[in-house]
Amino acid sequence: EEGGIVGFVEMFTSSYLATSLPVGTPVHVATRLKPYIASLAVQERARGRGVGEALVRACEDAALASGQRSVQIQVESTNDVALRLYARLGYRVVNMDSRAKKLVGDV
């Protein structure tokens, strides 16, 4: 089957995240917010063809264009496929809880 959507990514930008902070949040908190990849999915038939990498790289490019130097991702600790992808792309674990790993990657 040719054509159609094979992947999806959703990234919250720093400016978007700042708009959801409570009124009165100190400026130093708002300026420390990093772009955050909230969702990434690739259809099974398209996996292994660079779609996931291209989507993550597009997010990194958008982050760089807005003056950011890193992107954050939170991944379920059981999602081995995603964890391997992010590790291959240079992301590293910076925090963990019982269900998820928080990763960050320089762009």
Secondary structure, 3 states (H helix, E strand, C coil): CCCCCCEEEEEECHHHHHHCCCCCCCHHHHCCCCCEEEEEEECHHHCCCCHHHHHHHHHHHHHHHCCCCEEEEEEECCCHHHHHHHHHCCCEEEEECCCEEEEEEEC
